[in-house]
């Protein structure tokens, strides 16, 4: 019982010491200029919102009954003796407001509802954002589409609101203290830009359809001028003009320098008819240009960051610097390739870059994939106690038409089993000493995929495939030249076992065996179908002429049976 009261005391203490959630008061500011027909209705709608504590109408030098209608509706009215502009009206209301959250709503909205007002303010009350701006269901205005959006996309591409000039927005008062209020129609876009640059959280809220009077063309012209002036002014203030103009030029020149370095290196290593000195000169000019202008880019970028208090321009920064970054990455990859191909031996530095081979098959012959990138392969010594094994990369096996556990035979006493490469050695070709002698290669030698068939020319490959409980073994020689091949299908008791392809020569005899016993032979010719019988089973081989080529030359009858079926 004692422990029960102790625990209860702790719980009660926790409840007592828990800080209650601070109540946030809300003010609504309504700027009005000659809006006697609608201002009272707007105030009445706002009064229905339960969490609104204060309503202020700023009568901006109206010549009609706006002030009387606003007072009659129960709002607190502040009057400018002369018209000072929307921005000044908002600024006056915000400075007079006594609440924590301030919402700005136009006085000429015909279909305003309390739900629209609530949708604008609630995200701030719920702690989701510092500022909300609205969008609504109507086509964007002409000023928005023709001036605001193009300029924002050019100078501030990270700002991508559907309606940056919506007019209705709300914010925490403490946040508004950091923002510079324009005195005119530029106030809306100015707040959006300042919030973005200062890193203030801003959310676009959909409040549905809005109906209000369309401005005449003369007013739109004035509004467009003020919006353009505000965006250009902010772009200059926050260093975006420098980013687009000066930095843009420096980046373009940096790319020119980097491109010259790449061109020079490519010329040195891959273009034989251009003298070496030309490639070196091009590379040196490129290095000087790229270093000079990259330093300029870095210096200007640091200055731009210093002009942007909130440092919230990552998207713009990446967008403008992206081409230069890509050029640097390409150059680094090229240099790393050359470094990886460098060998230092006996006081001599040798750089011998070797390219991979892009393999694209346009024919229908059976294979694992129609497109792949293979090689090059570096020769290395066999692992200790693996004198009868060749460790070969998977790409090399695919090129030679073999797989793991197949065998390669160079003569009667030189038979080697194919094994996969070790982890981390995807392009290493490990060969026993005897094999390196036969193939005339040495450790460190690099073999392109296209040269593989030349290196292994004449080797006898024994390649096996399994289908259920049946193993099909093919024997073929590697040729150094791709030659016209035929596709064939092997069926056992009318069940397909494999589809394969290789080189057959017309009117040459080829032998077939089952379980090691020769069951017959045939003279090959195009589109031949041959059937054999073995112990109550029927073996059928159907050949199809194709447009494909191969380096697999199947063994003739006097060499060995090209096909052995084991079941």
SULNORKA-V362583 format. One record per backbone hydrogen bond with DSSP energy under -1.0 kcal/mol. NH is the residue of the N-H (numbers start at 1). CO is the residue of the C=O. E is the energy in kcal/mol with one decimal. If there is no record, write none. Layout:
nh = {NH/NH}
co = {CO/CO}
e = {E/E}
This chain:
nh = {5/6/7/8/9/10/11/12/13/14/15/16/17/18/27/28/29/30/32/39/42/43/44/45/46/47/48/49/52/53/54/56/57/58/59/60/61/69/70/71/72/73/74/75/76/78/80/88/89/90/91/92/93/94/95/96/97/101/102/103/104/105/110/117/118/119/120/121/122/124/125/126/127/128/131/132/133/134/135/137/138/145/146/147/148/149/151/152/153/154/155/156/159/166/169/170/171/172/173/176/177/178/179/187/190/191/192/193/194/195/196/197/198/200/203/205/207/220/221/222/223/224/225/226/227/228/229/230/231/232/233/234/235/236/237/238/240/241/243/244/245/247/249/250/251/252/253/254/255/256/257/258/259/260/261/262/263/264/265/266/267/268/269/270/271/279/280/281/282/283/284/285/286/287/288/289/290/291/292/293/294/295/296/297/298/299/300/301/302/303/304/305/306/307/308/311/312/313/317/318/319/320/321/322/325/326/327/328/329/330/331/332/333/334/335/336/337/338/339/340/342/343/345/348/350/352/357/359/361/372/374/377/378/379/380/382/386/389/390/391/392/397/398/399/400/402/405/406/407/408/409/410/416/417/418/419/425/428/429/430/431/436/437/438/439/441/444/445/447/451/455/456/458/459/460/461/462/463/465/467/470/471/472/473/474/475/476/477/478/479/483/485/486/487/488/489/490/491/492/493/495/497/498/500/502/503/507/508/510/512/513/514/515/517/519/520/522/524/528/530/532/534/537/539/540/541/542/543/544/550/553/554/555/557/559/560/562/563/564/565/566}
co = {1/2/3/4/5/6/7/8/9/10/11/12/13/14/101/54/103/56/58/35/38/39/40/41/42/43/45/46/49/26/26/28/76/30/78/32/59/65/66/67/68/69/71/70/55/57/59/183/85/86/87/88/89/90/91/92/93/25/171/27/169/29/211/113/114/115/116/117/118/121/121/122/124/123/201/170/203/168/205/208/136/141/142/143/143/144/147/148/149/150/151/152/156/163/104/132/102/130/100/172/173/175/176/184/186/187/188/189/190/191/192/193/194/195/131/133/135/216/217/218/219/220/221/222/223/224/225/226/227/228/229/230/231/232/233/234/235/235/239/240/241/242/245/246/247/248/249/250/251/252/253/254/255/256/257/258/259/260/261/262/263/264/265/266/267/275/276/277/278/279/280/281/282/283/284/285/286/287/288/289/290/291/292/293/294/295/296/297/298/299/300/301/302/303/305/308/197/311/313/314/315/316/317/318/321/322/323/324/325/326/327/328/329/330/331/332/333/334/335/336/339/350/348/345/343/341/374/372/370/359/357/447/427/445/429/431/383/386/417/430/419/393/394/395/396/397/418/403/462/416/460/414/408/388/406/390/422/425/378/391/380/432/433/434/435/436/379/442/377/448/451/452/478/456/409/476/407/474/472/470/467/566/465/564/463/562/461/553/459/551/550/548/502/544/500/542/498/540/495/538/492/490/490/488/486/552/524/505/522/520/563/517/565/514/512/512/510/508/525/541/539/537/534/532/491/530/489/528/487/483/477/503/475/509/556/556/511/511/473/513/471}
e = {-1.7/-1.8/-2.5/-2.2/-2.1/-1.9/-2.2/-2.4/-2.3/-2.3/-2.0/-2.3/-2.3/-1.0/-3.2/-2.7/-3.7/-3.0/-2.6/-2.6/-2.3/-2.2/-2.3/-2.1/-2.2/-2.3/-1.1/-1.7/-1.5/-2.5/-1.6/-2.9/-3.1/-2.0/-2.6/-2.8/-1.8/-2.5/-2.3/-2.3/-2.6/-1.5/-1.4/-1.8/-2.6/-2.7/-3.2/-1.6/-2.0/-2.6/-2.3/-2.6/-2.2/-2.7/-2.0/-1.5/-1.5/-2.4/-3.1/-2.8/-3.6/-2.4/-3.1/-1.7/-2.8/-2.4/-1.2/-1.4/-2.9/-1.2/-1.7/-2.7/-1.5/-2.6/-1.5/-2.7/-2.6/-2.0/-2.4/-1.7/-1.9/-2.3/-2.6/-1.8/-2.0/-2.9/-2.0/-2.8/-2.6/-1.5/-2.8/-2.6/-2.2/-1.2/-1.5/-2.4/-2.5/-1.6/-3.2/-1.8/-1.2/-1.7/-1.3/-1.6/-2.1/-2.0/-1.8/-2.5/-2.6/-2.5/-2.0/-2.8/-2.6/-2.6/-2.6/-3.0/-2.3/-2.1/-2.2/-1.8/-2.9/-2.9/-2.1/-2.1/-2.5/-2.7/-2.4/-1.9/-2.5/-2.7/-2.3/-2.6/-2.6/-2.3/-2.4/-2.6/-2.2/-1.3/-1.9/-2.2/-3.0/-2.8/-2.0/-2.5/-2.8/-2.1/-2.3/-2.3/-2.4/-1.8/-2.3/-2.8/-2.7/-2.0/-2.0/-2.4/-2.8/-2.9/-2.6/-2.6/-2.5/-2.4/-2.1/-2.6/-1.1/-1.5/-2.2/-2.5/-2.5/-2.1/-2.5/-2.5/-2.2/-2.5/-2.4/-2.5/-2.9/-2.5/-2.3/-2.5/-2.4/-2.1/-1.6/-2.5/-2.6/-2.6/-2.6/-2.6/-2.3/-1.9/-2.2/-2.4/-2.0/-1.2/-1.1/-1.4/-1.1/-1.0/-2.8/-2.9/-2.3/-2.3/-2.1/-1.5/-2.3/-2.4/-2.0/-2.3/-2.3/-2.5/-2.2/-2.7/-2.5/-2.1/-2.8/-2.7/-1.8/-1.8/-2.7/-2.3/-1.6/-3.1/-2.5/-1.4/-3.5/-2.2/-3.8/-3.9/-3.3/-2.3/-3.1/-2.9/-2.6/-2.9/-2.3/-1.1/-1.7/-1.6/-2.7/-1.6/-2.7/-2.1/-2.2/-2.0/-2.1/-2.3/-2.9/-1.9/-1.7/-2.7/-2.8/-2.7/-2.8/-2.4/-3.1/-2.8/-2.0/-1.7/-2.7/-1.9/-2.4/-2.1/-1.8/-2.3/-2.8/-2.0/-3.1/-2.0/-3.5/-1.2/-2.2/-2.2/-3.2/-2.1/-2.8/-3.4/-2.5/-2.7/-2.5/-3.0/-2.1/-2.8/-3.3/-2.9/-3.8/-1.9/-2.0/-3.5/-1.5/-2.0/-2.6/-2.3/-2.8/-2.5/-2.9/-2.3/-2.2/-3.0/-2.7/-3.2/-1.5/-3.7/-1.0/-2.7/-1.9/-3.6/-3.5/-1.5/-2.6/-2.6/-2.5/-2.8/-3.5/-2.2/-2.5/-1.1/-1.7/-2.3/-1.3/-3.0/-3.4/-2.8/-2.2/-3.4/-2.8/-3.1/-2.2/-3.2/-3.5/-2.1/-3.0/-1.6/-1.9/-2.6/-1.3/-2.7/-1.0/-1.1/-2.2/-2.7/-3.0}
